[in-house]
Amino acid sequence: MRIQEIYTVHSVYREDMKIRGYIFGRGEKSACIVGALRGNEIQQMYICSQLIQALRELESNGCISAGKQIQVIPVVNGYGINVGRHFFGVDNGDLNRAFPGNAYGEQSRRIAYALLEDVGAYIYGIQFASFYMEGEFVPHVRMMETGYQNASLANLFGLPYVVVHKPAPIDTSTLNYNWQDEMTAAFSLYTNKNREIDEQSARQAVAAVLRFLKRMGIIRYESHSGYISHVLYEQDLSDVHAGEAGIFRGLVKAGDDVRYGRPMAEILDPQEGMVRETILAPTDGIVFFAHTSALVLQGDTVYRLVHRLHE
Amino acid sequence: MIENITLLELPVGEHLAIRRNRICYKKESKALGRIAIVSGTHGDELEGQYICYEVARRIGERPECLTGIVDIYPALNPLGIDLANRTLPITGVDMNRMFPGSKDGNAMERIAAAVVDDLIGADLCIDVHASDIFVQEIPQVRLSEEFADRMLPFAKLMNVDMIWMNATATVHEATLAHSLNTMGIPAMVVELGQGNSINMIYGNQVVDGIFNVMHEMGLWTGDVAPTQMPAISSDGKVEFIRSEAEGIFLSRIQHNHFVSMGELIGEVVDPITGEVKSRITADKIGLLFTLRNYPLVYEGDLLARILTDITHNSSAIRE
């Protein structure tokens, strides 16, 4: 394993923030894995750390294929993680909305530029990403519909779902979108946590990446075949909204099979405790996303369902 | 008449309400002209609070002069304003990157859709922004080049110092102004001053411009103040000056100033050693329309912007 410093941020009163890449094998830049772009992406950083452990062992056993190079960048926004802040720097910029960046712009754009300059050279790009709404997902691979996306390749991770997402204007400044623009086959992997570590889904994510690397001939590794992924388009998910605000008591969780008309959640009056609303399933399906915060606003999306799909 | 254009319940005994004051002294009909003044999308930008107040106040003084409808929306992000928070609380999402919203989306997307829905039918929407908390700006209209042909005649009436036509469409695509223009509702962004503060001189200048626009649109029969012709960025070039080092920026120049070649703009210093790490001088002549006020800087942070290739005698330049 070799370590390279991709970019360094200098601050007046903090030590330098160094963005480090951990490199395995030598030769063609085959696959690059990126972790925490945001300061709350602890699970994403953890998954990368476990991946580095696994790749280090594979490398010492000679299991990185000849002429192939893998890079893992566990942390981009170290400053944010150290102070428990979602975004970067004094101007609180979202690094995953700073791409393609600018070599002469403000720091967040320079970081994005330097990162993309480095990772854009890889054939496959994998980002452990997070969603702006707090909640749990079933583990899945997400791809943007840029015209370059390849859902068949995404299947090779062996995760239960592949979601194809039509990019909105705001998505055009993400790493995933710009990675695809660099002709890297880019995938975003979502597990069920951000701020907390979930060992089970972290293991599943590490296994999915190793499975993908094996199937692309980048490592020699024996792994379980995983799932034959169910490919779905984001616009086909059925959203379930809260009609009232209050304390959210979820009765089902991500991955559960729900039936039409059955209770999915209750919203309680936060002071008197009575049930203000019982949210019923609008369709049969699998819970793809579940709100997990204790409180809910009126109109919040509390569940997203894969319509008429069963376990 | 003050109405809630959207009302969303929060968990504990409160609603998130976006309010609109419709000022109209005629019998309301679709035939009446309508202008919308919108502000407070970013909770740390308060310049629009004064502008909304002053527009309502001046109309209240001469109600007989109003011949159409003026809709005032002072706070599209009321919780952000209450917290001095630029973004939407809880999610941290920039509200001005989620338009036109979605009626079937999450709570905040529905709010954005309700705002757009309420603005449909306006003959003009003026979206008032301050700068952020880091730099101060002269009063200016910012236009996307995509809609410049249609919006430039309105912008020239606004009594601003400058019109900046900016081609970065990606940045603008999810904003309120871009969404409205795409839907055929003329909309422009006015930017002035600095975050978390109010500059009443700039505010009055823009309010004079708003009444001038209303007069030209036939919505206002009262007197209007003389307005100036702005400098237009398509006639010149915007020069960005960024910090070459991390440190504390000490400004050595006045804002809204015509700089000459080699003039000192400021210094980046190191408080521990007492050293000057970087001296920033103008390498172009022009109007210094942006100047950093917030001292702490990283390498690459914006310190100043100069509109170059314009003449010192331009009527827009007021030292």
HADDOCK unambig.tbl for C-alpha pairs under 7 A between the chains (distance, minus, plus):
assign (segid A and resid 10 and name CA) (segid B and resid 246 and name CA) 6.52 0.50 0.50
assign (segid A and resid 11 and name CA) (segid B and resid 246 and name CA) 5.80 0.50 0.50
assign (segid A and resid 11 and name CA) (segid B and resid 298 and name CA) 6.25 0.50 0.50
assign (segid A and resid 12 and name CA) (segid B and resid 246 and name CA) 5.79 0.50 0.50
assign (segid A and resid 12 and name CA) (segid B and resid 247 and name CA) 5.28 0.50 0.50
assign (segid A and resid 104 and name CA) (segid B and resid 300 and name CA) 6.37 0.50 0.50
assign (segid A and resid 105 and name CA) (segid B and resid 300 and name CA) 5.44 0.50 0.50
assign (segid A and resid 106 and name CA) (segid B and resid 300 and name CA) 4.31 0.50 0.50
assign (segid A and resid 106 and name CA) (segid B and resid 301 and name CA) 4.62 0.50 0.50
assign (segid A and resid 106 and name CA) (segid B and resid 302 and name CA) 6.75 0.50 0.50
assign (segid A and resid 107 and name CA) (segid B and resid 298 and name CA) 6.80 0.50 0.50
assign (segid A and resid 107 and name CA) (segid B and resid 299 and name CA) 6.65 0.50 0.50
assign (segid A and resid 107 and name CA) (segid B and resid 300 and name CA) 5.75 0.50 0.50
assign (segid A and resid 107 and name CA) (segid B and resid 301 and name CA) 6.77 0.50 0.50
assign (segid A and resid 132 and name CA) (segid B and resid 91 and name CA) 6.32 0.50 0.50
assign (segid A and resid 133 and name CA) (segid B and resid 91 and name CA) 6.38 0.50 0.50
assign (segid A and resid 169 and name CA) (segid B and resid 170 and name CA) 6.58 0.50 0.50
assign (segid A and resid 169 and name CA) (segid B and resid 173 and name CA) 5.92 0.50 0.50
assign (segid A and resid 169 and name CA) (segid B and resid 174 and name CA) 6.03 0.50 0.50
assign (segid A and resid 170 and name CA) (segid B and resid 97 and name CA) 6.49 0.50 0.50
assign (segid A and resid 170 and name CA) (segid B and resid 174 and name CA) 6.50 0.50 0.50
assign (segid A and resid 244 and name CA) (segid B and resid 9 and name CA) 6.80 0.50 0.50
assign (segid A and resid 245 and name CA) (segid B and resid 9 and name CA) 5.60 0.50 0.50
assign (segid A and resid 245 and name CA) (segid B and resid 10 and name CA) 5.47 0.50 0.50
assign (segid A and resid 245 and name CA) (segid B and resid 11 and name CA) 4.66 0.50 0.50
assign (segid A and resid 246 and name CA) (segid B and resid 11 and name CA) 4.04 0.50 0.50
assign (segid A and resid 246 and name CA) (segid B and resid 12 and name CA) 6.60 0.50 0.50
assign (segid A and resid 247 and name CA) (segid B and resid 11 and name CA) 6.89 0.50 0.50
assign (segid A and resid 270 and name CA) (segid B and resid 11 and name CA) 6.90 0.50 0.50
assign (segid A and resid 270 and name CA) (segid B and resid 12 and name CA) 6.34 0.50 0.50
assign (segid A and resid 295 and name CA) (segid B and resid 11 and name CA) 6.45 0.50 0.50
assign (segid A and resid 296 and name CA) (segid B and resid 11 and name CA) 6.33 0.50 0.50
assign (segid A and resid 297 and name CA) (segid B and resid 9 and name CA) 6.22 0.50 0.50
assign (segid A and resid 297 and name CA) (segid B and resid 10 and name CA) 5.15 0.50 0.50
assign (segid A and resid 297 and name CA) (segid B and resid 11 and name CA) 5.97 0.50 0.50
assign (segid A and resid 298 and name CA) (segid B and resid 8 and name CA) 5.84 0.50 0.50
assign (segid A and resid 298 and name CA) (segid B and resid 9 and name CA) 5.09 0.50 0.50
assign (segid A and resid 298 and name CA) (segid B and resid 10 and name CA) 6.50 0.50 0.50
assign (segid A and resid 298 and name CA) (segid B and resid 107 and name CA) 6.72 0.50 0.50
assign (segid A and resid 299 and name CA) (segid B and resid 106 and name CA) 5.99 0.50 0.50
assign (segid A and resid 299 and name CA) (segid B and resid 107 and name CA) 4.48 0.50 0.50
assign (segid A and resid 300 and name CA) (segid B and resid 106 and name CA) 4.82 0.50 0.50
assign (segid A and resid 300 and name CA) (segid B and resid 107 and name CA) 4.68 0.50 0.50
assign (segid A and resid 301 and name CA) (segid B and resid 106 and name CA) 4.97 0.50 0.50
